[in-house]
Amino acid sequence: MARGDQLARQWMIFQRLMTSRYGKTVNDLAADLDCHPRTVYRDLDALQVGGFPIYNEKVNGTKFWALMASAKKSVPIPFSLSELIALYFGRDVLRILKNTVFHDSLESLFKKIKSTLPAESKKYLKQIEKNLRAGSGPHKKYDKLKDTIEMLNEAVINKKVIQIVYYTISRKRVTPRKVEPYKLWFYDGTFYLIGYCRSKKDIRMFAVDRIKMLNLTSERFQVPADFNVDEFMKVSFGVFQGQPVHVTVHFTSHAAGYVREKVWHKSQKISERSDGSLIMEVDVAGTQEIKHWILRWGSRAQVLEPDSLREEIRSEAAEILGVYANRSEQIESALTT
């Protein structure tokens, strides 16, 4: 039995005793938790040893376990274990946004909640925290953009037009823009602003860390009633926008198991093959992002359509081969350039 499962079960026992008026029998608890009565006895012993005010008494020959009435009054917050774990996990996930309003506000809330818990509950929660940790992938550092994020958030909430100076990586230049900010969107370690760009007369996405200057105006706007961020983003394979393209990819049996484990795109359709391989079809906005994703799978993925994407990947593979063709010369050139 994993330690995290044991702690979760014990906390559920504690919650049931706390909400029960007359207490619970071991058989009642075992039925509720779908486990053996012996397991419940061990958990009750562990809770008592841990300092929880649990006692038992016989009523008409039947032993009932209950929580002392005074202890029930000392738990002023009706959070379940799953809610506390979810809150802790959410705070942990957002630690990459430390020193921004999103992480710091959740951290403050978590501290307030912990301050209301009795000592034995704090001790128990500390044990739970040791069993749960969220990893973080590649991400940008947003602590230096705290003010920018807060200003954008204010602009979105109050529907205020903003003036920005934006750096476009592909063109390597900055341009002034006037934008109606619709939504802040966080994806794959990056904050984006989705809004109507008056210069381009279209809804665009702006990476927040590439906004070099920001000014809130007093001018207000209205988000179109038919705008829906999920609809706007559903075709994209990540964040890029473009013309819809139907893409079909064959994955060998070596990669198929990993591919079928996840939902990579809302439109994906997977067809299993008798040899253990699979074919995935998706409808995406442009091919730039999905091309990089397909390249991650190396020779285990082959684009079947469209032909234009097949050619892009073939050309990319040829360039990669060229990079590694002459090892000594390439390494020397890279180190001396």
C-alpha positions in Angstrom: 0.0 0.0 0.0 1.5 3.4 -1.0 2.0 5.8 1.9 -0.1 8.4 0.1 -3.1 6.0 -0.2 -2.8 5.2 3.5 -2.8 8.8 4.5 -5.8 9.5 2.2 -7.8 6.7 3.7 -7.0 7.8 7.2 -8.1 11.3 6.5 -11.4 10.0 5.0 -12.0 8.1 8.2 -11.4 11.3 10.2 -13.8 13.2 7.9 -16.5 10.6 8.3 -16.1 10.6 12.1 -16.2 14.4 12.2 -19.5 14.6 10.2 -21.1 11.7 12.0 -23.5 12.5 14.9 -23.3 9.2 16.8 -20.1 7.8 15.4 -19.3 4.9 13.1 -18.7 1.2 13.5 -15.6 -0.4 12.0 -17.8 -2.3 9.6 -19.5 0.9 8.5 -16.1 2.5 7.8 -14.8 -0.5 6.0 -17.9 -0.5 3.7 -17.6 3.2 3.1 -13.9 2.9 2.1 -14.2 -0.4 0.4 -11.4 -2.0 2.5 -11.1 -4.8 5.1 -12.1 -4.1 8.8 -8.6 -5.0 9.9 -7.3 -2.1 7.8 -9.7 0.3 9.5 -8.6 -0.9 12.9 -4.9 -0.2 12.0 -5.9 3.3 10.6 -7.8 4.1 13.8 -4.9 3.1 15.9 -2.6 5.3 13.7 -4.9 8.3 14.1 -5.0 7.9 17.9 -1.2 7.6 18.1 -1.0 10.7 15.9 -2.9 12.7 18.5 -6.3 12.8 16.9 -9.1 12.9 19.6 -10.8 9.7 18.6 -12.4 7.4 21.1 -14.8 4.3 21.1 -17.7 3.2 23.3 -20.2 0.4 23.2 -23.8 1.1 22.6 -26.1 -1.9 23.0 -23.2 -4.2 22.6 -21.9 -2.6 19.4 -18.6 -0.6 19.5 -18.8 2.8 17.9 -15.9 5.1 17.0 -16.3 8.8 17.3 -14.6 12.1 17.4 -14.7 14.1 20.6 -17.3 16.9 20.5 -14.8 19.6 21.4 -12.6 18.5 18.5 -15.5 19.0 16.0 -15.9 22.6 17.1 -12.2 23.3 16.7 -12.2 22.5 13.0 -13.8 25.7 11.6 -13.1 25.1 8.0 -15.1 22.4 6.0 -12.3 21.4 3.6 -12.1 17.7 2.6 -8.8 16.0 2.1 -9.2 16.0 -1.6 -9.8 19.8 -1.5 -6.7 20.4 0.6 -4.6 18.2 -1.6 -6.0 20.0 -4.7 -5.1 23.4 -3.2 -1.6 22.3 -2.3 -1.1 20.7 -5.7 -2.4 23.9 -7.4 0.0 26.0 -5.4 2.9 23.6 -6.3 2.0 23.7 -10.0 2.1 27.5 -9.9 5.4 27.8 -8.2 6.9 28.6 -11.6 4.9 31.8 -11.3 6.4 32.7 -8.0 6.4 36.5 -7.2 3.4 37.0 -9.5 -0.2 37.7 -8.4 -1.3 34.2 -9.3 1.2 32.2 -7.2 1.5 34.7 -4.3 -2.3 35.0 -3.9 -2.7 31.2 -3.7 0.2 31.0 -1.3 -1.4 33.5 0.9 -4.7 31.7 0.8 -3.0 28.4 1.7 -1.3 29.9 4.7 -4.6 31.4 5.9 -6.3 28.0 5.6 -3.5 26.2 7.5 -3.6 28.8 10.3 -7.3 27.8 11.0 -6.5 24.0 11.3 -5.9 22.4 14.7 -2.3 21.2 15.5 -3.0 17.5 14.7 -4.5 18.5 11.3 -1.5 20.6 10.4 0.8 17.7 11.3 -1.2 15.3 9.2 -1.3 17.8 6.2 2.5 18.1 6.5 2.8 14.4 6.0 0.5 14.5 3.0 2.6 17.3 1.4 5.6 15.1 1.5 3.8 12.5 -0.7 2.8 15.0 -3.4 5.0 17.1 -5.7 4.4 18.7 -9.1 7.3 18.8 -11.5 7.8 21.8 -13.8 8.9 21.7 -17.4 10.6 24.4 -19.4 9.1 27.8 -18.5 9.9 31.5 -18.5 10.8 33.6 -15.5 7.9 35.9 -14.7 9.0 37.4 -11.4 10.5 40.4 -13.3 7.2 40.8 -15.2 5.0 41.0 -12.1 3.9 44.6 -12.8 3.2 43.9 -16.5 1.0 40.9 -15.6 -0.9 42.9 -13.0 -1.5 45.7 -15.5 -2.6 43.3 -18.2 -4.9 41.6 -15.7 -6.4 45.0 -14.7 -6.9 45.9 -18.4 -8.7 42.6 -19.1 -11.0 42.9 -16.1 -11.8 46.6 -16.7 -11.9 46.3 -20.5 -9.4 49.0 -21.1 -7.5 49.5 -24.3 -3.8 49.2 -24.0 -0.8 50.6 -26.0 2.2 48.3 -26.3 5.5 48.1 -28.0 5.9 44.5 -29.0 8.9 42.5 -30.1 8.3 40.0 -32.9 11.0 37.2 -32.8 10.5 36.0 -36.4 11.0 39.5 -37.8 13.4 40.6 -35.0 11.8 44.1 -34.7 9.6 46.1 -32.4 6.3 47.7 -33.4 3.8 49.9 -31.6 0.3 48.4 -31.2 -3.0 49.4 -29.8 -4.8 46.3 -28.4 -8.2 45.5 -26.9 -7.1 42.8 -24.4 -9.7 39.9 -24.2 -7.9 37.3 -22.2 -4.7 36.3 -20.4 -3.8 32.7 -21.4 -1.1 30.5 -19.9 0.2 27.6 -22.0 3.3 25.5 -21.9 5.2 27.7 -19.5 4.3 31.0 -21.3 1.8 33.7 -20.7 0.0 35.1 -23.7 -2.4 38.0 -24.2 -5.2 37.3 -26.6 -6.8 40.5 -28.0 -7.9 42.5 -30.9 -5.0 44.3 -32.6 -6.2 47.5 -34.2 -3.1 47.7 -36.3 -3.6 44.3 -37.9 -7.4 44.5 -37.6 -7.5 40.9 -36.3 -7.5 38.9 -33.1 -3.8 38.2 -32.2 -1.7 36.5 -29.5 1.1 38.3 -27.8 3.7 36.6 -25.6 3.7 38.7 -22.4 7.5 38.6 -22.0 7.9 40.2 -25.4 5.8 43.3 -24.5 8.6 45.9 -24.1 6.4 48.8 -23.1 2.8 48.9 -21.8 0.4 51.7 -21.1 -3.2 51.5 -20.0 -5.5 54.1 -21.6 -8.8 55.4 -20.3 -10.6 54.1 -23.5 -12.9 51.2 -22.9 -14.1 48.5 -25.3 -16.5 45.6 -25.3 -15.5 42.0 -26.0 -17.6 40.7 -28.9 -20.5 38.6 -27.6 -19.6 35.7 -29.9 -15.9 35.5 -28.9 -15.0 32.3 -27.1 -11.4 31.6 -26.2 -11.8 27.8 -26.4 -13.3 28.1 -29.9 -10.5 30.5 -30.9 -7.8 28.1 -29.7 -9.3 24.7 -30.5 -7.7 24.3 -33.9 -4.3 25.4 -32.8 -1.8 22.7 -32.0 -0.3 25.0 -29.4 -0.6 28.8 -29.8 -0.1 29.5 -33.5 -3.0 30.5 -35.7 -3.3 29.7 -39.4 -5.4 28.0 -42.1 -6.9 24.7 -41.1 -4.8 21.7 -42.3 -5.7 18.0 -42.1 -2.6 16.1 -41.0 -2.2 12.3 -40.9 0.8 10.7 -39.2 1.8 7.0 -38.9 3.5 6.0 -35.7 5.4 2.8 -35.4 4.6 0.3 -32.6 7.6 1.6 -30.6 5.9 5.0 -30.3 2.3 4.0 -30.5 2.0 3.2 -26.8 3.2 6.7 -25.8 1.0 8.4 -28.4 -2.2 6.8 -27.4 -1.7 7.6 -23.7 -2.5 11.3 -24.2 -5.0 13.6 -25.9 -2.7 15.7 -28.0 -5.4 17.6 -29.8 -9.2 17.9 -29.4 -9.7 16.8 -33.1 -7.4 13.8 -33.0 -8.7 10.4 -34.3 -6.6 7.3 -33.8 -6.8 4.2 -35.9 -5.1 1.1 -34.5 -3.1 -1.2 -36.9 -2.7 -4.9 -36.7 1.1 -4.7 -36.3 0.7 -2.5 -33.1 1.3 0.8 -34.9 -1.3 3.5 -35.3 -2.4 6.3 -37.5 -3.4 9.7 -36.0 -5.4 12.3 -37.8 -5.8 15.9 -36.6 -7.1 19.2 -38.0 -4.8 22.0 -36.9 -4.1 25.6 -37.6 -1.1 25.6 -39.9 1.8 23.1 -39.7 4.6 25.0 -37.9 3.9 23.6 -34.4 2.9 20.1 -35.3 6.0 19.8 -37.5 8.2 20.3 -34.5 6.1 17.9 -32.5 6.4 15.2 -35.2 10.2 15.7 -35.4 10.4 14.8 -31.7 9.4 11.3 -32.6 12.3 10.9 -35.0 12.0 7.9 -37.4 9.1 6.5 -35.4 6.7 9.0 -37.0 6.0 9.4 -40.7 3.7 12.1 -42.2 1.3 10.6 -44.7 -0.4 13.9 -45.6 -0.3 16.7 -46.6 2.6 16.4 -49.0 3.7 19.9 -48.2 4.4 18.8 -44.5 6.1 15.7 -45.7 8.5 17.8 -47.8 9.1 20.2 -44.9 10.1 17.4 -42.6 12.2 15.7 -45.3 14.0 19.0 -45.8 14.5 19.4 -42.1 15.9 15.9 -41.7 18.3 16.5 -44.6 19.6 19.6 -42.8 20.0 17.7 -39.6 21.9 15.0 -41.4 24.2 17.7 -42.9 24.8 19.2 -39.4 26.1 15.8 -38.2 27.8 14.7 -41.5 31.3 15.8 -40.5 31.6 15.7 -36.8 35.1 17.2 -36.2 34.6 20.2 -38.6 31.2 21.0 -37.3 32.3 21.0 -33.7 35.3 23.1 -34.4 33.2 25.6 -36.3 30.6 25.8 -33.6 33.3 26.4 -30.9 35.2 29.1 -32.8 32.2 31.0 -34.3 
